[in-house]
Amino acid sequence: MSTPQGARARARIEVTAAIKGEARRQLAAEGAARLSLRAVARELGMVSSALYRYFPSRDDLLTALIIDAYNSLGEAAEAADAKAGDIAPARRWVAVCEEVRRWALAHPHEYALIYGSPVPGYSAPETTIPPAARVGVLLIGIVRDAYGRHGVARTRLPGELEPEARRMAAELAPDLPPEAVTALVAAWAQLYGLVGFELFGQFNNVVEEREAFFRHAAAQLAHGVGLVFP
């Protein structure tokens, strides 16, 4: 038998999902900068004061959408890695990168929310950091596995970069060589740059065979972090 508390909890979940769904529709139509709680409430037939009980401000709603987007992307990447199974780390890397691209193409507005232009007046809270890190943590794990089991190709860093490389390694992956962590940070940025260029039109009239081009670029990123294809 359903309890009043259980019914209220289900109703809250349903209303929260409806609010987020309408907000995503507005993101697609107007962009994140024009997201409005009043407009969301109006489209859902709610009074603004009722919506504020779910999301006290526009920034709270944006944060929820951002966390959902990061988690959706992270889950997709993790599932791709799990599906790849026990194959060479370089091939796992490419599989994860390809899944990031697929997710972005399927969710362009959510991708733009998390990797597009900053929303004026919005500052993401620390609660967004763990979801945002999921893909990066996964890629670090692939390199860590290669370093422990298969070995990685190591390159020397210029002397001027060594202190910064050691700092990044200490913060991000103390068990990996500083040169590997430096390459990982660069590859992380390049991955999202490649996806963003395709998604936002910079490859128009430049790259026609996008999938093959991306797969090759992802393999080059794998080489850059020291992964070796069998």
FIPALO-805276 format. One line per field, with one value per residue (C-alpha): residue number from 1; residue in one letter; x, y, z. Coordinates in Angstrom, 1 decimal. Layout:
<rs>
num [NUM, ...] $
residuo [A, ...] $
x [X, ...] $
y [Y, ...] $
z [Z, ...] $
</rs>
This chain:
<rs>
num [1, 2, 3, 4, 5, 6, 7, 8, 9, 10, 11, 12, 13, 14, 15, 16, 17, 18, 19, 20, 21, 22, 23, 24, 25, 26, 27, 28, 29, 30, 31, 32, 33, 34, 35, 36, 37, 38, 39, 40, 41, 42, 43, 44, 45, 46, 47, 48, 49, 50, 51, 52, 53, 54, 55, 56, 57, 58, 59, 60, 61, 62, 63, 64, 65, 66, 67, 68, 69, 70, 71, 72, 73, 74, 75, 76, 77, 78, 79, 80, 81, 82, 83, 84, 85, 86, 87, 88, 89, 90, 91, 92, 93, 94, 95, 96, 97, 98, 99, 100, 101, 102, 103, 104, 105, 106, 107, 108, 109, 110, 111, 112, 113, 114, 115, 116, 117, 118, 119, 120, 121, 122, 123, 124, 125, 126, 127, 128, 129, 130, 131, 132, 133, 134, 135, 136, 137, 138, 139, 140, 141, 142, 143, 144, 145, 146, 147, 148, 149, 150, 151, 152, 153, 154, 155, 156, 157, 158, 159, 160, 161, 162, 163, 164, 165, 166, 167, 168, 169, 170, 171, 172, 173, 174, 175, 176, 177, 178, 179, 180, 181, 182, 183, 184, 185, 186, 187, 188, 189, 190, 191, 192, 193, 194, 195, 196, 197, 198, 199, 200, 201, 202, 203, 204, 205, 206, 207, 208, 209, 210, 211, 212, 213, 214, 215, 216, 217, 218, 219, 220, 221, 222, 223, 224, 225, 226, 227, 228, 229, 230] $
residuo [M, S, T, P, Q, G, A, R, A, R, A, R, I, E, V, T, A, A, I, K, G, E, A, R, R, Q, L, A, A, E, G, A, A, R, L, S, L, R, A, V, A, R, E, L, G, M, V, S, S, A, L, Y, R, Y, F, P, S, R, D, D, L, L, T, A, L, I, I, D, A, Y, N, S, L, G, E, A, A, E, A, A, D, A, K, A, G, D, I, A, P, A, R, R, W, V, A, V, C, E, E, V, R, R, W, A, L, A, H, P, H, E, Y, A, L, I, Y, G, S, P, V, P, G, Y, S, A, P, E, T, T, I, P, P, A, A, R, V, G, V, L, L, I, G, I, V, R, D, A, Y, G, R, H, G, V, A, R, T, R, L, P, G, E, L, E, P, E, A, R, R, M, A, A, E, L, A, P, D, L, P, P, E, A, V, T, A, L, V, A, A, W, A, Q, L, Y, G, L, V, G, F, E, L, F, G, Q, F, N, N, V, V, E, E, R, E, A, F, F, R, H, A, A, A, Q, L, A, H, G, V, G, L, V, F, P] $
x [0.0, 1.4, 2.1, 1.5, 5.2, 5.9, 3.3, 4.8, 8.3, 7.1, 5.3, 8.4, 10.5, 8.0, 7.7, 11.5, 11.9, 9.2, 11.0, 14.3, 12.7, 11.2, 14.5, 16.3, 13.8, 14.5, 18.2, 17.8, 15.5, 17.1, 20.4, 21.5, 22.0, 18.2, 17.0, 14.2, 12.5, 9.4, 9.3, 9.7, 6.9, 4.7, 5.2, 4.4, 1.3, 2.9, 3.1, 6.7, 6.5, 5.7, 8.8, 11.0, 10.3, 12.2, 14.9, 15.3, 17.1, 18.1, 21.6, 20.3, 18.4, 21.5, 23.6, 21.2, 21.2, 25.0, 25.4, 22.9, 24.8, 28.2, 26.9, 25.2, 28.4, 30.4, 28.0, 28.2, 32.0, 32.3, 29.8, 31.9, 35.0, 33.3, 32.0, 35.5, 36.6, 40.1, 41.7, 44.8, 44.7, 45.2, 42.1, 40.1, 41.2, 39.9, 36.6, 36.0, 36.9, 34.5, 31.8, 32.4, 31.9, 28.7, 27.2, 28.0, 26.4, 23.3, 23.1, 24.4, 22.7, 23.8, 27.3, 27.2, 26.0, 29.1, 31.7, 30.4, 30.6, 30.3, 26.8, 27.0, 26.6, 26.8, 29.6, 29.5, 29.7, 32.0, 29.3, 29.8, 33.5, 33.1, 30.6, 32.8, 35.8, 34.3, 35.7, 39.1, 39.3, 38.4, 41.2, 43.7, 42.7, 43.4, 46.8, 47.4, 46.5, 48.9, 51.6, 51.2, 50.6, 51.9, 54.2, 54.0, 56.2, 57.9, 59.1, 61.2, 59.8, 61.5, 63.2, 60.9, 57.9, 59.2, 58.1, 54.5, 54.4, 55.4, 52.7, 50.0, 51.1, 51.0, 47.5, 46.0, 47.8, 50.8, 51.4, 52.0, 55.1, 54.8, 55.3, 52.4, 50.1, 51.1, 50.3, 47.0, 45.9, 46.8, 44.9, 41.9, 41.8, 42.3, 39.6, 37.0, 38.4, 38.0, 34.4, 33.6, 35.0, 32.7, 29.7, 29.9, 30.6, 34.4, 35.0, 32.4, 34.0, 37.1, 36.6, 34.1, 34.8, 34.3, 34.1, 37.3, 39.0, 38.1, 39.1, 42.5, 42.8, 41.8, 44.5, 47.1, 46.0, 46.6, 50.1, 50.6, 50.0, 52.3, 49.8, 51.0, 48.8, 49.5] $
y [0.0, 3.4, 5.8, 9.5, 10.1, 7.7, 9.4, 12.8, 11.6, 10.2, 13.3, 15.4, 13.2, 13.6, 17.3, 17.7, 15.6, 17.8, 21.0, 19.7, 18.5, 21.9, 23.6, 21.4, 22.3, 25.9, 25.4, 23.9, 26.8, 29.8, 28.8, 28.6, 32.4, 32.9, 30.2, 31.6, 30.0, 32.0, 30.8, 27.2, 27.6, 29.2, 26.4, 23.8, 25.6, 26.3, 29.4, 30.6, 30.3, 26.6, 26.1, 27.8, 25.0, 22.7, 25.1, 28.3, 30.1, 29.8, 28.9, 25.9, 24.7, 25.2, 23.3, 20.4, 20.3, 20.5, 17.7, 15.5, 16.2, 15.4, 12.2, 11.1, 11.6, 9.9, 6.9, 6.6, 6.7, 4.2, 1.8, 2.0, 1.1, -1.8, -3.1, -2.9, -5.5, -6.7, -5.2, -3.1, 0.1, 2.1, 0.6, 1.2, 4.8, 5.2, 3.4, 5.9, 8.9, 7.7, 7.4, 10.9, 12.1, 10.0, 11.3, 14.9, 14.4, 12.9, 15.6, 18.8, 21.3, 19.5, 19.3, 23.0, 23.6, 21.9, 22.6, 25.6, 29.3, 30.1, 31.3, 35.0, 35.4, 31.8, 30.2, 26.4, 25.1, 22.4, 19.8, 19.8, 18.8, 15.0, 14.5, 16.7, 14.5, 11.2, 11.0, 12.3, 9.8, 7.1, 8.1, 8.4, 4.8, 3.5, 5.0, 3.8, 0.3, 0.5, 1.8, -1.0, -3.9, -3.1, -0.1, 3.2, 5.1, 7.9, 11.2, 13.8, 17.2, 20.5, 21.7, 24.7, 22.5, 20.0, 21.8, 22.3, 18.7, 17.4, 19.6, 18.3, 14.7, 15.2, 16.5, 14.3, 11.0, 10.7, 7.1, 8.1, 9.8, 13.6, 13.5, 11.1, 13.3, 16.4, 14.5, 13.4, 17.0, 18.0, 15.1, 15.8, 19.4, 18.2, 15.6, 18.2, 20.5, 17.9, 17.2, 20.9, 21.8, 19.2, 20.0, 23.8, 23.8, 24.6, 21.5, 22.5, 22.5, 21.2, 17.6, 15.4, 11.9, 13.0, 9.5, 8.2, 11.5, 11.5, 7.8, 8.6, 11.7, 9.8, 7.2, 10.0, 11.2, 7.7, 7.8, 11.2, 9.8, 6.9, 4.2, 1.7, -0.2, -3.9] $
z [0.0, -0.9, 1.9, 1.7, 2.0, -0.8, -3.0, -2.3, -3.1, -6.4, -7.2, -6.5, -8.7, -11.5, -11.2, -11.0, -14.2, -15.9, -14.9, -16.2, -19.4, -20.1, -19.2, -21.7, -24.3, -23.6, -23.8, -27.2, -28.4, -26.6, -25.1, -21.5, -21.1, -21.7, -19.4, -17.2, -14.2, -14.9, -18.5, -17.4, -14.8, -17.4, -19.9, -17.3, -16.0, -12.6, -10.6, -10.1, -6.4, -6.7, -9.0, -6.5, -4.1, -6.4, -7.7, -5.7, -8.5, -12.1, -11.1, -9.1, -12.1, -14.3, -11.8, -11.9, -15.7, -15.8, -13.3, -15.2, -18.5, -17.0, -15.4, -18.7, -20.6, -17.9, -17.8, -21.6, -21.6, -18.7, -20.5, -23.7, -21.7, -20.0, -23.4, -24.9, -22.4, -21.8, -24.9, -25.4, -23.4, -26.6, -28.1, -24.9, -25.2, -28.7, -27.7, -24.9, -27.1, -29.8, -27.3, -26.1, -29.7, -30.1, -26.9, -28.0, -31.4, -29.8, -27.1, -28.7, -26.4, -23.3, -24.6, -25.4, -21.8, -20.3, -22.9, -24.8, -23.9, -20.2, -19.1, -18.1, -14.4, -13.5, -11.5, -11.2, -7.6, -6.4, -6.7, -10.4, -10.1, -9.5, -12.4, -14.7, -13.8, -14.8, -18.3, -17.2, -14.4, -16.8, -19.3, -16.4, -15.4, -18.9, -18.9, -15.3, -16.4, -19.3, -17.1, -14.6, -17.0, -20.5, -20.1, -21.8, -24.2, -22.2, -23.6, -22.0, -21.0, -21.5, -18.4, -18.1, -17.8, -15.3, -12.1, -13.5, -14.7, -11.2, -9.6, -12.0, -11.4, -7.6, -7.8, -10.5, -10.6, -8.3, -9.4, -13.0, -14.4, -14.7, -18.5, -18.8, -16.7, -18.8, -22.0, -20.4, -19.6, -23.2, -24.7, -22.5, -23.9, -27.4, -27.2, -26.3, -28.9, -31.6, -30.6, -30.2, -33.7, -35.3, -33.2, -33.6, -37.3, -37.5, -39.6, -42.2, -45.6, -44.1, -42.9, -44.7, -43.4, -39.8, -38.2, -39.8, -39.1, -35.4, -35.0, -36.4, -34.2, -31.1, -31.9, -32.2, -28.8, -27.5, -28.9, -27.3, -23.8, -24.4, -25.3, -27.9, -30.3, -30.6] $
</rs>
